[in-house]
Amino acid sequence: LNLAPPRDGDAAMAELVVHPAARRRGVGAALARAALAKSGAANRFWAHGTLKPARATAAALGLVPVRELLQMRRSLREVPPAPEVAGVRIRTYAGPDDDAELLRVNNAAFAYHPEQGGWTEADIAERRDEPWFDPAGLFLAFDDEDDDGALLGFHWTKVHLDRPGLGEVYVVGVDPAAQGRGLGLALTAVGVESLARRLAEAAQPTVLLYVESDNVAAVRTYERLGFGVYSVDTAYAAASGDGS
C-alpha cells in the first residue's frame, strides 16, 4: 500500500498491490480500509485498468468512481498531414527563454488539473533534464500578428526509450483565450507527424496519450486523429464525498 500525501489541496491518493498468491483472501480490502482509516476516509484510490476485482472491492467498501483517465492509442503508420491554422506559426522549443510563456499557458490551460496544473520553473527544468527530452519534440504555436511573442499553445511529445516504437502525446495545452481556432487539433497532429518520422523504423510504431474522460472536447479531437481507447484507470472515493 502506498498512500501519497495530499498535494496543493487535492486528496491523498492510495495505490495498492496484492501478490497473486495472496488474492481472494481479503488482503486488498484490508489495505483499503487501512488507507481510509489513516486519511479519515478522505483519500482516493487508483484502480489501474479498472479490472473486475478492483470494481468489486470498491463496491464492497462503498467507494464510487470520481475520476476516469483514458489511455488512447493509434498506430503511427499512415498518419494524415497536420492541418494549417491561418495566422499561426509553429516552431520547436528554443531553450529556457521559452519557459515563462510555456508555464503561463500550461497553468492557464490546466488550472483545474491535479497533476498538470500549478507548474513552476522547477517542473520544466526537471523534465528538460530527463533522458527522453528532445527540444525538437516540443512544439510551440504563436500568432503571426502578435509582436510580443505571446504563446498560443504547445504540444510536448515524448519517445519512450525503454519501450521501442512507443511515442506519447505528453502534454497538449492551449491558452483559454486562444481556444476555438483549431489549435489543439493542429498541434496534436504536428506532434504525431513528428513521432511517426522519428519511429518510422520500428516494427509497430505506436503513439499513446492520457486524457480525462470528462474532457469531451479533447477526446473528440483525439478521435478525429484516429485515436481509440486502449485502457481506463479509475479513481474511487468514499460515497459520502468526492475525496477532495
Secondary structure, 3 states (H helix, E strand, C coil): CEEECCCCCCCCEEECCCCHHHCCCCHHHHHHHHHHHHHCCCCEEEECCCCHHHHHHHHHCCEEEEEEEEEEEEECCCCCCCCCCCCEEEEECCCHHHHHHHHHHHHHHCCCCCCCCCCCHHHHHHHHCCCCCCHHHEEEEEECCCCCCCEEEEEEEEECCCCCCEEEEEEEEECHHHCCCCHHHHHHHHHHHHHHHHCCCCCCCEEEEEEECCCHHHHHHHHHCCCEEEEEEEEEEECCCCCC
